[in-house]
């Protein structure tokens, strides 16, 4: 019964990165920490200086590619996956077995030691997780004896003689039960009707790949969940595009920035960020250079990797990427990419080939086309892109719980990563039309409610790293346009929605004097093949194609099959972070969305519910043109009668 279990190289970061559970051919495993990865000789180095610097990592490495299936060998170099859960059961005799590493045989699945012929063992479907990021088996012996007294439990001589029963006369979890086979226990048993949730069980204080001496005294109550539940694993991922040069954002190339860097006390401030006098020193330099607080913080982050007020790095180097190793880092990598896409003269490199194309709309075009061209002044197609994706760690139970780094031993300072190649379409909105639209009272009131829900959301910190310190109306507008464009391109480019991804550039100005607000989106696709993708997306970005696509998506966005409920909704989705956006009109697979399908509102795009949409004039003109064309068609037909 020899079998080969395989994981693609890209899957070792997402979705089966460190801490994730992998179900494969009826077996279940969990990905171990990077301390169990092979040494540098058997890993592949991934180059991304921008991402390394922002995450404060010493390097990015990918798993070695797997050999051809016919040449698999035992103990080959690669990431380690540990069988989990450890409790397995036989589908024939229903006996449960506690499987250990010593029982493993290369190329062979676990089999029941009691049956003849031998039957394959299946993993139990329930596991325990805790808010501190620990994962473990359910204490099935305790569950079977949980309705017995302590004296009766003490009489049990063997904690591993358990049976997993299925009652055919009933359905649901009530039909499943765990029982003890020891005669001294007199049939101790309990069904799984109320197995889910917190049951007062103690946490084991470690993850399955950690050694016993790595366990901690965890006081958190465990939650029992299904093995494939969504709250078992929340990865903390970061990605960066490979742009021609590691240039600084234009914001940091100003006269004020130069005066700050040339100030005599600037080196002192950078070296003494943790000093009590640092705030006063910062204010003195800012006043002398004429720089505001945002510029000072950005310059400090550029120079030192952190801002004034951030916790200091651990001198022992225990944290893999963050200063103390117990909190994720949310760097802003958007400004360099924005500068690369909007440069007057695009810079090219081997992995970054772009060309401005425009919408290709003639000045004499009709109303909808002219309105569209006025609102989208820039279109750039990317014939080749390279993206690096790095895994920083994960959380369990919910995204805001305790962060667990990819190296649970806290010795390594590198991160697992992959590189993918592809193509994309980049477009911007007209700032002169966008800024006045953002100031309209109806728009501000609409977004203020969304910002209030974001402020109280468990995703506040993560989403703020994407939207910027303040949620401007342009972010949900651009984000919704990106979703609508991906859904439309799925019909026309040959890629599924799950194959397309978004990057939204909607951060506000860093200072009042700088016209630096972002207002664009990048829709791209990428694969692990070094040849990239096939060009279908770039084709749709060419003049004559994209304009048609945009008008069609705006016409379709004006109506949802769930309207008027969807259009008039005051809060839907996780933590009410969406307004007029549902699965029928705007939502995407979560792998395609950088916010996890949050901060979407169709009304900001097409208008409605008392809110003027940014593209409402385009929709209105397109509808009027369609009505006129329909009327001319009817008159023409009447003339033939």
Buried (B, 14 or more C-beta within 10 A) or exposed (E): EEEEEEBEBBBBBBBBBBBBBBEEEEBBBBBBBBBBBBEEEEBBEBBBEBBBBBBBBEBBBBBBEBEEEEEBEEEEBBBBBBBBBBBBBBEEEBBBBBBEEEBEEEEEBBBBEEBEEBBBBBBBBBBBBBBBBBBBBBBBBBBBBBEBEEEBBEBBEEBBBBBBEEEEEEEEBEBBBBBBBBEEBEEBBBBBEEBBEEBEBBBBBBBBBBEEEBBEEBEBBBBBBEBEBEBBBBBBBBBBBBBBEEBBBBBBEBEBBEBBBEBEEBEBBBEEBEEEEBEEBBEBBBEEBEBBEBBBBBBBBBBBBBEBEBEEBBEEEBBBBBBEBBBBBBBBBBBBBBBBBBBEEBEEEEBBBBEBBBBBBEEEBBBBBBBBBBBBBBBBBBBBBBBBBBBBBBBBBEBBBBBBBBBBBBEBBBBBBBBBBBBBBBBBBBBEBBEEBBEEEEBEEBBEBBBEBBEEBEBBEBBBBBBBEEBBBBBBBBBBBBBBBBBBBBEBBBBEBEBBBBBBBBBBBBBEEBEBBBBBBBBBBBBBEEEBBBEBBBBBBBEEBBBBBBBBBBBBBBBBEBBEEBBEBEEBBEBBBBBBBBEEBBBBBEEBBBBBBBBBBBBBBBBBBEBBBBBBBBBBBBBEBEEEEEEEEEEEEEEEE
